[in-house]
C-alpha cells in the first residue's frame, strides 16, 4: 500500500512560496533523489500548472535542472481539478470522488505518493488520507502568503528531523 506524503518548502513563519526559497546544491540534489524515489505525485490545479514548467526542456537549464526534469517527467502524476479538461504527458485527471480516487491510488501502488499544495493537502488531511508531513524549513520570514496548513493543523507527532544542506531542516511528522 502506498503512503501519501505532503511535503513542501516553508518559511520560518509558516508560509509556502516556491519563488522565495532557492535551494543550495545539497538540497537540490536531495530533491532530485526524492523525486526519483517517488511512486508518483498528486497535484491540485494550481500546483500542477506551476510544475508543468518541468515538462519541456529549457536550453538554459544546467545539468541538475535537466536531471530533476527527467526524474519528474518519468513519474505518473494525478491532477485533482474541476476546471481542467486535459492534462499533460504522464498525467491523469482526477474528477469526482476525491477520497475514493486517493484510496484507490493507495491500494494500487506501493511506495510514496507525494501530494503538493496546501489546499489539496488540507482536503486529504480532513479525509484522513495523509500519512506523513514533511516541512522543509528555510531561514526566511515572509510575513505573508499561503500557509503550509490551509486549515487547522492536525494533531501530529514528530518522528524525524534532518539537516539538509547548510540552511534547511526537514521536520517529519505523522498523524496522531
HUDAGI-V317094 format. One record per backbone hydrogen bond with DSSP energy under -1.0 kcal/mol. NH is the residue of the N-H (numbers start at 1). CO is the residue of the C=O. If there is no record, write none. Layout:
NH/CO + NH/CO
//
This chain:
2/106 + 3/111 + 5/113 + 6/132 + 7/115 + 8/134 + 10/136 + 11/15 + 12/140 + 14/11 + 16/146 + 20/17 + 28/24 + 29/25 + 30/26 + 31/27 + 32/28 + 33/29 + 34/30 + 35/31 + 36/32 + 37/33 + 38/35 + 39/112 + 40/112 + 41/76 + 42/114 + 43/78 + 48/44 + 49/45 + 50/46 + 51/47 + 52/48 + 53/50 + 54/51 + 55/52 + 61/58 + 66/62 + 67/63 + 68/64 + 69/65 + 70/66 + 71/67 + 72/68 + 73/69 + 74/70 + 75/72 + 77/90 + 78/41 + 79/92 + 80/43 + 81/94 + 91/88 + 92/77 + 94/79 + 101/97 + 102/98 + 103/99 + 104/100 + 105/101 + 106/102 + 107/103 + 108/104 + 109/105 + 113/3 + 114/40 + 115/5 + 116/42 + 121/117 + 122/118 + 123/119 + 124/120 + 125/121 + 126/122 + 127/123 + 128/125 + 129/124 + 131/4 + 132/4 + 133/173 + 134/6 + 135/171 + 136/8 + 137/169 + 138/10 + 140/138 + 148/14 + 157/174 + 159/172 + 160/172 + 162/170 + 164/168 + 168/164 + 169/137 + 170/162 + 171/135 + 172/160 + 173/133 + 174/157 + 176/155
//
